[in-house]
């Protein structure tokens, strides 16, 4: 055939005979199958591809009909649509009724589609990103298809896995490495991790635990994909990146998974998790898991530990290259693919916590961002991207030759010529010259990024040698106790036991070598710092609790070791408050705030809070709702820490503390409401209504009761909220693409508000929300109209609900609605009431509350619920306000207890003496509860501690609430 001969002549001489043999086999197979042989441009393309890939040639010889059908459909000439792999695979698997048939179908599909991808790559019809993307998408669809069918058959046998609440559970498959980054090479292993949301058991006749169910399912998936058969294999599966590696469970619940990374995660696992992506199974749950793990991968502050880790990695890479002689390895050798990836990962780990744009899985996207941000010169990024393109194409051509995983440059002449030809070079010398040029460019950039800094061995400043020996040496117990006593530790035995427990405990032994080195350097500094303050033993306990909680995340140890001022602030705050110590241990990202005492002890005012929140949210991608959740939570934790720091420093009185905590909550509530509106408006549109013949927007407000309403928020307080809207009249509908009635819209709005407030992320939640104070309590609607609310308050509300109304105010929504609510509240509170009935109702409710909640006993007094405690003061004030507001309307202006007492005194409803006693008692009791909260103690004290305040309150209660003769004539 003259055309074939002419095409073969264009090949390098040594390759012609090889391709000619392929042609002979193909021609015979095509003739036998009655398939027309290729001609023209298609023939030229085929010869070129075959010269570069024996795998493609043998696949074509094996099934010439499929090749020609693909050519006729245009499959080889065009890129698949986004869902093409999935659609074709689903059609193919319709008749797969058992595991054997499924395995055959998957292998055949993979073999042909790999042939197609390699064809387009080797023929120059697809660029690198398309090729890597197609290889990754193909793998993802094959894994997902295998899991879907095996999971269905598995459920038929054992039943559906469910959690303790009966919710169905599904396996989540994480793709790691190049699969996770959508950068899979031609014959790569696939690195997978199996996990599932919650523990439980299946609901079938042959019930098993969820752990056992998913373990068996994972085994079947891995075997189906990796087991060699007559049809070959689908993918080699590597599960060693899972928690605890080969010794760990094959499938792990989210809780155990997160616990592993929090307590055992190592630096290399952080690098690996950069690429992690859900590739099969429950994708929604998997994305939640990855969001929860994000703080493990990306630190909020500059990742101080990354510098040292990356310096060590550079040394290890160089040693590995020399030890294994990998200079001819395009992946791991000098100037290879790994060095390019490592450059990108370095910047991701160091800056990704503060720059969400760097949380990319694709190295090419990361390099683009580094150029845009100026972290790498544009020319350097250009060189790195060109080198990456070249090296990845070399890698794919090495592997496409025989569908084998290799990264080594060939040594025999024919293979070298074949690779050079596949890369578009006339000979090996020309190819290696270009390879060398790219490798040198990569090495130059790698050296600039990871050049060894000057070695430092500075000792911790101010560390007393004797205290250091308590940790670094092994003194006898007697010597240790003597030394601790000399240095002022009030309980030397407890301090020594805590140090010994840490050093001999699991946390220390389970730490990495680097982590132990950092802790060994840090503990003597901690001992020196705590020995200089009052009560060093209790402070040491709190600091050690925190260090134990972050011990296996040594980045925090590096922060405290490298920044003495941060350690000094930590010790100071832990000395003042165990609550702050636990707050920092719970949210260790806040340790970064210890670096700047100027801002740490200066809580922002309302305007400053709003501006700071906007700045933090501005850093988050608009479409990343999960990161917005984290930003809101981090904002709250940071601001609360500032208030607590100023509080324990003695610079802020209790009432101002509550003001700040209340302002933080209000700023967040307003932002959350704004975000909730933004979630719903695109789908449903603006709620509108026709009222009194005028069409208008329907509006919404959030009303706060309790501590938030009374401007008395404490650390950890929940929010008592009621939700109101003013939609009324006719045509109460939204205006968007999906119209719904206004009540339904506002119900969805409340659900979004609660979601934004209560969803727990790695940064915690914002607030617990209590909605039981709404009309009819739990039986009532979650959101109610103003008209219905007013009707309820005027005609149906219980006395205790009017009591609650005295401490209520609108905190979010349009000013007009706040004014309308205030007017309604004023009118309800000023209603005429029978004082005797009112007093009986208030006393009855107080006795019921005391019976249920009072924790007092013969030795201790409950500061809040005990007889003579805070609740008694509040109930007396509420009774007096409700009894006198009709005559003295100013009593209902303010929602907080102190200003209501002031108003009762001014109006003469309380005597000057009684008002003063109640104010003093109220402040003292609240301050005592506040201090106990900061020390993580219950609100109960020895009876003698609060006797004076208690006696004053009890005396006034008996006169006002138990003696009918004390009811003034003006109130009857």
C-alpha positions, 0 to 999 in steps of 0.5 A: 500500500503506497500510502502506508509506505509513504507515511512510514517513510516519515518515521525515524528509521528504527521505528518503521519496522515496529510500526509496520508490524503493528499495521500487519496485525491491525490489517488482518484484524480489520479484514477479519472483522469486515472493517474498512482500513484507515486512509489519508490524514487518519492513517498518518495520525494513526502511524504517528500515534502508534510510533509513540505508544505500543499500548494504543497500537495493541488496543486498536489491533484488538478491536479495530471496529471500535477504533473506526466507529470512534473515528466515524463519530468524531470521538478522536477529533473532538473534546468530550462534553463535561458529562460525556464519560458519565453518560457513556459509562451509564449506557455501558453498565446497564446490562452489568448484573453482577460483579464479574460483568461489572469488572469486565465492563469497567476494564473495557471502558477504561482501556478504550477511553485511555486509548482515546486520551492517549491518541489525542495527546500523542497526535497533538489534538489535546493540550496538557490540561485537557489530557490531565483533566480527561485522565482524572475525570475518567478515573473519577467516573469509573470509581463512582460507577464501581462504588454506586453498583457495589454499594447497591448490591451491598445494601441488598445484602446487609441493609442501608447503613444508618446513624443513631438518628436513622439517617442514611449513611453513604461512603465518601471516597477522597481522591488524593495526589494527582487524582485529587488535583485533577492532574492524573498522569497516564498510568498512575496509581490512584490514591484513595481514602474511604470515610463515612459520616457517622457510626451506626448499623445497617437496617437489614436482616443481616445487620452489621455496624457501619464500620464493618459495612463500609470496610467490606464495601471499600475492600470490594471497590478496591479489589474490583478496580485493582485485581488483574484479570484477563481484561487487565485492571482498572486502576492500581489502588493505593490506600496508604494515605489513610489515617495510620496508613496500612495499620489503620482501618480501611474506612473511618467515620468523620469523627475519628477522621477529624480526630486523627488529623487533629491529634496525629496529623503530620506535616506530610499529611498536610501536604497531601490534604492540599490535593484531597477531593471528593471523587465518589460517594456522598459528595455533600458530606465529603465537602463538609468533611474537607471544610472541617479539615481545612484548618489542619491544612491551612493555618490562619497566620503565617505558618511558622512551622512550614519554614523549618519543615520545608527546609528539612524536606529540601534536605530529604529530597536531595538525600533521596535523589543521591541514595536512589540515583534518580537523576534520570527521574522526571518526577523526583530528580533535580529540576523535576515535577516534584520540585515545581509542585513543592514550590507551589505547596510551600506558598500554599502552606505558608500563606494559604490560611490568610489567602483563600485564593491559594487553596487550589488543588491545581499547581498551574492555578497556584502558580498563576496566583503567585504571579498575580499576587507578586509572590513570585516574579512573572518570568519565574512563573512562566518558566515554571509553567513551561517546564511543568508542561514539558515534564508532564508531557514527557511523563505521560509519553513514558507511561503511554508507551506500555501503560506502565507506571514509570518516571525514568528516562529510557536508556536504550537507543530505540526507546530514547528515539521513540520518546524524542519522536513523541515529544516532537524532536528529531533525536535524543540530543535535541530532546535532552537539550530542551529537557536540561534547559527546563530542569535548570530553570526549575532548579534555579527557582527551587534553590531561590525558594528553599535556599538554606537560611543561616543556622540559628541555635539561639537559646530561649531568653531568660530561661533559668537553668534550674527550672529548665532542668526540671524538664530537660534532665531527670531530677529526683522527686525531692529535688524537683519539689524543693526547687519548685517550692523555692520558685514560688509554686504554691503546690509543688507536688501538683506542678511536678506531677503535671510536668511528669504526666505530660513528659511521660504521657501519650501526647508527648510520646505520640508527637513527631521528633520535631514536635518534641524538640519544640516542646522541649524548648518551650516548657522551660520558658513556660516554667520561667514565665509562670514562676514570676506570677502569683499562683504559678501552679494553677497557671501552669496547669492551664498552660499545660492543658492548652499545650497538650491540646495542640501538642501534635499540631506543632505549628502552635508550639513553634509560634509560642517558641519563636515569639516570647511576647505571645507566650507572655500574653498566654501565661498572663491570660491563663493566670487570670482565667481558666475560661480564656485558657480553654477558649484558646485551646478550643480555638488555637487559631486565636493564639496568633492574636497574642502577638499584638498586645495593643489590639488584644486588650482593646475591644472594638466599638460597634462601628469598629466591629462592623468594619472589621467584620466586613474586612474579614468577609471581603477576603472570602470568595463570594461563592464560598459559603463555608469559608464565610461561616468560618470567617464569621466564627473566627471574628466572634472568637477573636472579638470575645477573646479581646473582651475577655483579655481586657476584662481580666486585665481589670481595665473594664467594669462588668457592665461594659463587658456585657455591652461589648459582648452584646455589641458583638452579637448584634453586629453578627446578627445583622450580618447574618440576616443580611447574608440570609437575605442574600441567600434567598432573594435570587431564588424567590425574589423580594416579598411584596404585599398589598396593604391598604391599597398600597403595594410595598415590600414586606419587611422582617425583624429580629427581636432579642429577649433575655440577656441579649435583650437586656444588654447583659450578655456573658461569655457563652450566653445563648440568644433568645430570639423572636422573629417578626415580619410585617407582611399583611393584606392581599397578594402576599407573594415574592417576586422572584423566579420561584414565587412563594407566599410571604410567610413561607419566605420568612420561614425560610429566612429564619431557617437560614439565619439559624443555619448561619448562627448555629452551624458548627465548623472548625472554628466553632459556632456563633451562638446557640439560639433559643426560640421558645419565647415566641408566641405559643412557645414550641407549638407556635410558628417560628416566625409570626406577623406583627398583627398576630404578635400584637393580638397574642400579646394583648389577648393571649399572653401569660404574665410571664410572657409580659415579664419577658417583654420587659427585657426585649428589643429589636436588634436587627431589621429596618429601623421602621420595624424597630420603632413599630416593635418598640411602640407595641412593646410600650403599649403592652407593658402599659396595659392596666393590670390587677396588682394582686393577680399580677403579684400572684402570677409572678410569685407562682412562676418564680416558685416554679422556676426555683423548684426546677432550677435552684441548685442551692443546698445547705452548704452552697448558694445558687447565685442566680436561682437561689432564694435571694439571688439574681432571679428574685431581683429580676422578678421583682423589677419585672413585677414593679414595671408591669404594675406601674408602667401605665402611670409611669410610661418611662419605666418601659424605655429601657430593657436592662435591669439597672436602668429599670431600677433607676426608673422605679426609683425616680417614679417612687415605685421603689424606695431609694433605699430598696432600689440602691440595695437591689442595684448593689446586690444585682451588680455584686451577684452578677460580678460574682457569676461573671468571675466564676464563669471566667474560672470555669466554675458553677454559679454556686458559692458557699452560703456565707459568701453572699449572705449580705446581698442575699439577706437584703434581697430576701427582705425586700422580696418578702415585703414586696411579694409576700405581704399583701399590705405592702401593695401601694394604694396607687397600684390597686 
